[in-house]
Amino acid sequence: MVAESQRRGLPVRTTWNGLPAVTGSLSLARPAHPTLVTAVQRYHRGCTVHPERRVLCDWEHGRAEGARIIRAARPAA
């Protein structure tokens, strides 16, 4: 995740929770592109049908959202 972010011109300041797993958190060294900020805000809003479940909803709409995620290519081992 860090290498891919840096390859895309997004210098990473620090990382926490989850790395080197498929998911994790990172802090960028400069402000993120507005589309990335919007995506994070949408994620934090969580499920629009079951708002009490926030981001942990396992409803069809949430699975459909997850299916649209474009995953970074991983180098072959």
LINCORFEN-V910184 format. One record per run of one state. SS is the DSSP state (H for helix, E for strand, C for the rest). FROM is the first residue (numbers start at 0). TO is the last residue. If there is no record, write none. Layout:
ss=SS from=FROM to=TO
ss=SS from=FROM to=TO
//
This chain:
ss=C from=0 to=0
ss=H from=1 to=6
ss=C from=7 to=10
ss=E from=11 to=15
ss=C from=16 to=23
ss=E from=24 to=27
ss=C from=28 to=32
ss=H from=33 to=44
ss=C from=45 to=49
ss=H from=50 to=55
ss=C from=56 to=58
ss=H from=59 to=66
ss=C from=67 to=76
//
